[in-house]
Amino acid sequence: MDRTALHLEIRNALTLADELSRDEHHLGRWELAGVLAALRSALEELEREVGRSHVDLSAPGPEVVARVERSIHALDRRLAEVPAELHWRTQKLVASVERVGAGLSAPAASVRSKPLAMLPLARVVPQGVHAAVDYAGSAALFASATLAKTERARAVGLALGGGVLVGSLLTDQRASAMKVLPIETHEIADHATGLLAIAAPFVLGYAKKDPLAAMMHVGVGLSMIVASLFTDYRARDGVTWPIRSKGGWRRARHRARRRREARVGDVQRPLEGLSAAPTKSNWDPDGDRFLGATRPPGAPRDR
């Protein structure tokens, strides 16, 4: 696992552990909040050990790694106590810590992808075989564009074929030109592209007008989805993207409350003792007079 990617994964785990521990403390689940706080403390110590250098590949002390492992095992035993609203973020925390552990124990090995809900269903197809299926699917989509009889089928073949090719070349895998996209992003793109290829002939109306191109699109889409459901997705460097704290699952409620309690502008608030206040529509600040018919009681008339 790439050293920079390992540092970023530790930071992501720290962000999630801190966010979830505050949420659990707010909900009054003190024991679970304590487990998450212990995990956060262990990750902070691990970050200090690993973060000494991006070049030095020396492993951290075994007692630090053991402390992180004990903390994540304690969290695993209490996953059933996590509220449904926080379950998804907790699963992301567990996946991040597991990747950190894999990167520390076997730095040169390929990095297993994080699970996406229930996907993949099984890890049977090797990553190298899946990469070959992607490139073959891209070639088939380009071929469908040359054989297409309608402009819509040709455009779909070019767009999907180019998307699959560019995504494969930029994904963090061995058979790629640049390691930019995380392997989990590639997995999501595989399912999305497969669904688009299957639906395009029927949604865009060229299933009967251009049956050959439609058949090729549906065939490529089915092959991509089936391969994605059973691929053992693995990254070469473990590229990931930083996770920003969402402020807990109550953030949306807090934002809505802040909007309701937002202060009204000074020119819109009623003046004390008056039934109405001058607004931007009927008050001329330069002329010091009212422009409209609405005038607070007792206000002087215009000269």
MOCOR-V196091 format. One record per residue. N is the residue number from 1. RES is the residue in one letter. OMEGA is omega in whole degrees, -180 to 180 (* if undefined). NEAR is the number of other C-alpha atoms within 8 Angstrom. D_FIRST is the distance of its C-alpha to the first C-alpha in whole Angstrom. Layout:
BEGIN
n=N res=RES omega=OMEGA near=NEAR d_first=D_FIRST
n=N res=RES omega=OMEGA near=NEAR d_first=D_FIRST
END
This chain:
BEGIN
n=1 res=M omega=180 near=14 d_first=0
n=2 res=D omega=-175 near=9 d_first=4
n=3 res=R omega=179 near=9 d_first=6
n=4 res=T omega=178 near=7 d_first=9
n=5 res=A omega=178 near=12 d_first=7
n=6 res=L omega=177 near=12 d_first=7
n=7 res=H omega=-178 near=11 d_first=10
n=8 res=L omega=179 near=11 d_first=12
n=9 res=E omega=176 near=14 d_first=11
n=10 res=I omega=178 near=13 d_first=13
n=11 res=R omega=178 near=10 d_first=15
n=12 res=N omega=178 near=13 d_first=16
n=13 res=A omega=177 near=12 d_first=16
n=14 res=L omega=179 near=11 d_first=19
n=15 res=T omega=-179 near=11 d_first=20
n=16 res=L omega=-179 near=14 d_first=21
n=17 res=A omega=179 near=13 d_first=22
n=18 res=D omega=-180 near=11 d_first=24
n=19 res=E omega=-177 near=12 d_first=26
n=20 res=L omega=179 near=14 d_first=26
n=21 res=S omega=177 near=13 d_first=28
n=22 res=R omega=178 near=10 d_first=30
n=23 res=D omega=-179 near=11 d_first=31
n=24 res=E omega=177 near=12 d_first=32
n=25 res=H omega=179 near=10 d_first=34
n=26 res=H omega=-180 near=7 d_first=36
n=27 res=L omega=178 near=6 d_first=37
n=28 res=G omega=177 near=6 d_first=38
n=29 res=R omega=-169 near=9 d_first=35
n=30 res=W omega=-177 near=8 d_first=35
n=31 res=E omega=179 near=6 d_first=34
n=32 res=L omega=176 near=12 d_first=31
n=33 res=A omega=177 near=14 d_first=30
n=34 res=G omega=177 near=9 d_first=30
n=35 res=V omega=180 near=11 d_first=27
n=36 res=L omega=177 near=14 d_first=25
n=37 res=A omega=177 near=11 d_first=27
n=38 res=A omega=177 near=9 d_first=25
n=39 res=L omega=178 near=12 d_first=22
n=40 res=R omega=179 near=11 d_first=22
n=41 res=S omega=179 near=8 d_first=23
n=42 res=A omega=179 near=12 d_first=21
n=43 res=L omega=177 near=12 d_first=18
n=44 res=E omega=178 near=9 d_first=20
n=45 res=E omega=178 near=9 d_first=20
n=46 res=L omega=179 near=12 d_first=16
n=47 res=E omega=178 near=11 d_first=16
n=48 res=R omega=180 near=8 d_first=18
n=49 res=E omega=-175 near=9 d_first=17
n=50 res=V omega=-174 near=10 d_first=13
n=51 res=G omega=179 near=8 d_first=15
n=52 res=R omega=-179 near=7 d_first=17
n=53 res=S omega=175 near=6 d_first=15
n=54 res=H omega=-177 near=8 d_first=12
n=55 res=V omega=-179 near=5 d_first=13
n=56 res=D omega=-177 near=6 d_first=13
n=57 res=L omega=179 near=6 d_first=11
n=58 res=S omega=-178 near=4 d_first=13
n=59 res=A omega=176 near=6 d_first=12
n=60 res=P omega=-179 near=9 d_first=15
n=61 res=G omega=-178 near=7 d_first=18
n=62 res=P omega=180 near=6 d_first=18
n=63 res=E omega=178 near=6 d_first=21
n=64 res=V omega=179 near=11 d_first=19
n=65 res=V omega=-180 near=11 d_first=16
n=66 res=A omega=179 near=8 d_first=19
n=67 res=R omega=177 near=9 d_first=21
n=68 res=V omega=-180 near=12 d_first=18
n=69 res=E omega=178 near=9 d_first=19
n=70 res=R omega=-179 near=8 d_first=22
n=71 res=S omega=-179 near=13 d_first=22
n=72 res=I omega=175 near=11 d_first=20
n=73 res=H omega=177 near=8 d_first=23
n=74 res=A omega=177 near=9 d_first=26
n=75 res=L omega=178 near=11 d_first=25
n=76 res=D omega=-178 near=8 d_first=24
n=77 res=R omega=-177 near=7 d_first=28
n=78 res=R omega=-179 near=9 d_first=29
n=79 res=L omega=180 near=8 d_first=28
n=80 res=A omega=-180 near=5 d_first=31
n=81 res=E omega=-177 near=6 d_first=32
n=82 res=V omega=178 near=9 d_first=30
n=83 res=P omega=-178 near=6 d_first=33
n=84 res=A omega=-179 near=6 d_first=32
n=85 res=E omega=-178 near=6 d_first=32
n=86 res=L omega=-173 near=10 d_first=29
n=87 res=H omega=-177 near=10 d_first=27
n=88 res=W omega=179 near=8 d_first=25
n=89 res=R omega=178 near=9 d_first=23
n=90 res=T omega=176 near=11 d_first=23
n=91 res=Q omega=176 near=8 d_first=21
n=92 res=K omega=177 near=9 d_first=19
n=93 res=L omega=180 near=12 d_first=18
n=94 res=V omega=-180 near=10 d_first=18
n=95 res=A omega=179 near=10 d_first=15
n=96 res=S omega=-180 near=13 d_first=13
n=97 res=V omega=177 near=12 d_first=14
n=98 res=E omega=178 near=8 d_first=13
n=99 res=R omega=176 near=12 d_first=9
n=100 res=V omega=179 near=11 d_first=9
n=101 res=G omega=178 near=10 d_first=11
n=102 res=A omega=179 near=10 d_first=8
n=103 res=G omega=178 near=12 d_first=5
n=104 res=L omega=-176 near=8 d_first=8
n=105 res=S omega=-179 near=6 d_first=10
n=106 res=A omega=-175 near=8 d_first=8
n=107 res=P omega=-176 near=9 d_first=5
n=108 res=A omega=-177 near=5 d_first=6
n=109 res=A omega=175 near=8 d_first=7
n=110 res=S omega=-173 near=10 d_first=7
n=111 res=V omega=179 near=13 d_first=7
n=112 res=R omega=-179 near=9 d_first=10
n=113 res=S omega=175 near=10 d_first=12
n=114 res=K omega=179 near=8 d_first=14
n=115 res=P omega=176 near=8 d_first=18
n=116 res=L omega=-174 near=7 d_first=20
n=117 res=A omega=-180 near=4 d_first=23
n=118 res=M omega=-176 near=6 d_first=25
n=119 res=L omega=-8 near=8 d_first=22
n=120 res=P omega=-179 near=12 d_first=22
n=121 res=L omega=178 near=7 d_first=25
n=122 res=A omega=180 near=9 d_first=23
n=123 res=R omega=-176 near=10 d_first=20
n=124 res=V omega=-177 near=7 d_first=22
n=125 res=V omega=178 near=10 d_first=21
n=126 res=P omega=-179 near=10 d_first=18
n=127 res=Q omega=180 near=10 d_first=16
n=128 res=G omega=178 near=8 d_first=18
n=129 res=V omega=179 near=8 d_first=21
n=130 res=H omega=178 near=12 d_first=21
n=131 res=A omega=178 near=10 d_first=20
n=132 res=A omega=177 near=8 d_first=23
n=133 res=V omega=179 near=10 d_first=25
n=134 res=D omega=-179 near=12 d_first=24
n=135 res=Y omega=177 near=11 d_first=25
n=136 res=A omega=177 near=8 d_first=28
n=137 res=G omega=177 near=12 d_first=29
n=138 res=S omega=178 near=13 d_first=28
n=139 res=A omega=179 near=9 d_first=31
n=140 res=A omega=178 near=11 d_first=33
n=141 res=L omega=176 near=15 d_first=33
n=142 res=F omega=178 near=12 d_first=34
n=143 res=A omega=178 near=9 d_first=37
n=144 res=S omega=178 near=15 d_first=38
n=145 res=A omega=178 near=14 d_first=39
n=146 res=T omega=-179 near=7 d_first=41
n=147 res=L omega=-175 near=9 d_first=43
n=148 res=A omega=178 near=12 d_first=43
n=149 res=K omega=-180 near=9 d_first=47
n=150 res=T omega=-179 near=9 d_first=46
n=151 res=E omega=-179 near=7 d_first=45
n=152 res=R omega=179 near=8 d_first=43
n=153 res=A omega=178 near=16 d_first=41
n=154 res=R omega=-180 near=14 d_first=40
n=155 res=A omega=179 near=9 d_first=39
n=156 res=V omega=179 near=11 d_first=37
n=157 res=G omega=180 near=14 d_first=36
n=158 res=L omega=-177 near=11 d_first=35
n=159 res=A omega=-178 near=8 d_first=33
n=160 res=L omega=179 near=12 d_first=31
n=161 res=G omega=178 near=14 d_first=30
n=162 res=G omega=178 near=10 d_first=29
n=163 res=G omega=179 near=8 d_first=27
n=164 res=V omega=-179 near=14 d_first=25
n=165 res=L omega=-179 near=11 d_first=25
n=166 res=V omega=179 near=8 d_first=23
n=167 res=G omega=180 near=10 d_first=21
n=168 res=S omega=-179 near=13 d_first=20
n=169 res=L omega=-177 near=10 d_first=19
n=170 res=L omega=-177 near=12 d_first=17
n=171 res=T omega=177 near=14 d_first=15
n=172 res=D omega=177 near=16 d_first=11
n=173 res=Q omega=-176 near=11 d_first=12
n=174 res=R omega=-177 near=7 d_first=13
n=175 res=A omega=179 near=8 d_first=16
n=176 res=S omega=-179 near=11 d_first=16
n=177 res=A omega=-179 near=6 d_first=18
n=178 res=M omega=180 near=8 d_first=16
n=179 res=K omega=-176 near=12 d_first=12
n=180 res=V omega=-176 near=8 d_first=14
n=181 res=L omega=174 near=12 d_first=15
n=182 res=P omega=-178 near=14 d_first=13
n=183 res=I omega=178 near=15 d_first=13
n=184 res=E omega=176 near=9 d_first=15
n=185 res=T omega=177 near=8 d_first=18
n=186 res=H omega=179 near=12 d_first=18
n=187 res=E omega=178 near=10 d_first=19
n=188 res=I omega=180 near=8 d_first=22
n=189 res=A omega=178 near=8 d_first=23
n=190 res=D omega=180 near=12 d_first=23
n=191 res=H omega=-179 near=11 d_first=26
n=192 res=A omega=-180 near=8 d_first=27
n=193 res=T omega=178 near=12 d_first=28
n=194 res=G omega=179 near=14 d_first=29
n=195 res=L omega=179 near=10 d_first=32
n=196 res=L omega=-180 near=9 d_first=33
n=197 res=A omega=179 near=14 d_first=34
n=198 res=I omega=-174 near=12 d_first=36
n=199 res=A omega=-173 near=9 d_first=38
n=200 res=A omega=-178 near=11 d_first=38
n=201 res=P omega=-177 near=14 d_first=41
n=202 res=F omega=-179 near=8 d_first=43
n=203 res=V omega=-178 near=6 d_first=42
n=204 res=L omega=170 near=7 d_first=43
n=205 res=G omega=177 near=9 d_first=46
n=206 res=Y omega=180 near=13 d_first=46
n=207 res=A omega=180 near=10 d_first=45
n=208 res=K omega=-179 near=6 d_first=49
n=209 res=K omega=-178 near=8 d_first=49
n=210 res=D omega=-172 near=12 d_first=47
n=211 res=P omega=-179 near=9 d_first=46
n=212 res=L omega=179 near=9 d_first=44
n=213 res=A omega=179 near=13 d_first=41
n=214 res=A omega=180 near=12 d_first=41
n=215 res=M omega=179 near=9 d_first=41
n=216 res=M omega=180 near=11 d_first=38
n=217 res=H omega=180 near=15 d_first=36
n=218 res=V omega=180 near=12 d_first=37
n=219 res=G omega=178 near=9 d_first=35
n=220 res=V omega=180 near=13 d_first=32
n=221 res=G omega=178 near=14 d_first=32
n=222 res=L omega=-179 near=10 d_first=32
n=223 res=S omega=180 near=9 d_first=30
n=224 res=M omega=-179 near=15 d_first=27
n=225 res=I omega=-180 near=12 d_first=28
n=226 res=V omega=179 near=8 d_first=28
n=227 res=A omega=-178 near=11 d_first=25
n=228 res=S omega=-179 near=12 d_first=23
n=229 res=L omega=-174 near=10 d_first=24
n=230 res=F omega=-179 near=12 d_first=23
n=231 res=T omega=172 near=14 d_first=20
n=232 res=D omega=-176 near=13 d_first=17
n=233 res=Y omega=179 near=11 d_first=15
n=234 res=R omega=178 near=11 d_first=11
n=235 res=A omega=178 near=15 d_first=9
n=236 res=R omega=-176 near=11 d_first=7
n=237 res=D omega=-177 near=12 d_first=5
n=238 res=G omega=-180 near=14 d_first=6
n=239 res=V omega=178 near=13 d_first=9
n=240 res=T omega=178 near=9 d_first=11
n=241 res=W omega=-179 near=6 d_first=15
n=242 res=P omega=178 near=8 d_first=16
n=243 res=I omega=176 near=7 d_first=19
n=244 res=R omega=179 near=6 d_first=22
n=245 res=S omega=179 near=8 d_first=24
n=246 res=K omega=178 near=7 d_first=27
n=247 res=G omega=179 near=7 d_first=29
n=248 res=G omega=-175 near=10 d_first=30
n=249 res=W omega=178 near=9 d_first=32
n=250 res=R omega=-175 near=7 d_first=35
n=251 res=R omega=-179 near=9 d_first=34
n=252 res=A omega=179 near=7 d_first=36
n=253 res=R omega=179 near=7 d_first=39
n=254 res=H omega=179 near=8 d_first=39
n=255 res=R omega=178 near=8 d_first=39
n=256 res=A omega=179 near=8 d_first=42
n=257 res=R omega=178 near=8 d_first=43
n=258 res=R omega=177 near=8 d_first=43
n=259 res=R omega=180 near=7 d_first=44
n=260 res=R omega=-177 near=6 d_first=47
n=261 res=E omega=-179 near=6 d_first=48
n=262 res=A omega=-179 near=6 d_first=47
n=263 res=R omega=176 near=4 d_first=50
n=264 res=V omega=-180 near=6 d_first=53
n=265 res=G omega=-176 near=6 d_first=54
n=266 res=D omega=-177 near=5 d_first=57
n=267 res=V omega=-178 near=8 d_first=59
n=268 res=Q omega=-179 near=9 d_first=58
n=269 res=R omega=177 near=8 d_first=59
n=270 res=P omega=177 near=8 d_first=63
n=271 res=L omega=-178 near=8 d_first=65
n=272 res=E omega=179 near=4 d_first=66
n=273 res=G omega=-179 near=4 d_first=70
n=274 res=L omega=-178 near=9 d_first=70
n=275 res=S omega=180 near=8 d_first=69
n=276 res=A omega=-179 near=8 d_first=67
n=277 res=A omega=176 near=11 d_first=65
n=278 res=P omega=178 near=11 d_first=65
n=279 res=T omega=-178 near=8 d_first=62
n=280 res=K omega=-176 near=7 d_first=60
n=281 res=S omega=-175 near=6 d_first=63
n=282 res=N omega=-179 near=11 d_first=66
n=283 res=W omega=179 near=12 d_first=66
n=284 res=D omega=-175 near=10 d_first=66
n=285 res=P omega=-179 near=6 d_first=65
n=286 res=D omega=-179 near=4 d_first=67
n=287 res=G omega=179 near=5 d_first=70
n=288 res=D omega=-179 near=7 d_first=70
n=289 res=R omega=177 near=8 d_first=71
n=290 res=F omega=-179 near=12 d_first=70
n=291 res=L omega=-175 near=8 d_first=70
n=292 res=G omega=-180 near=8 d_first=70
n=293 res=A omega=-177 near=6 d_first=73
n=294 res=T omega=-178 near=6 d_first=71
n=295 res=R omega=178 near=9 d_first=72
n=296 res=P omega=178 near=10 d_first=71
n=297 res=P omega=178 near=6 d_first=75
n=298 res=G omega=-179 near=4 d_first=77
n=299 res=A omega=180 near=6 d_first=75
n=300 res=P omega=178 near=4 d_first=77
n=301 res=R omega=179 near=4 d_first=78
n=302 res=D omega=176 near=5 d_first=77
n=303 res=R omega=* near=2 d_first=80
END
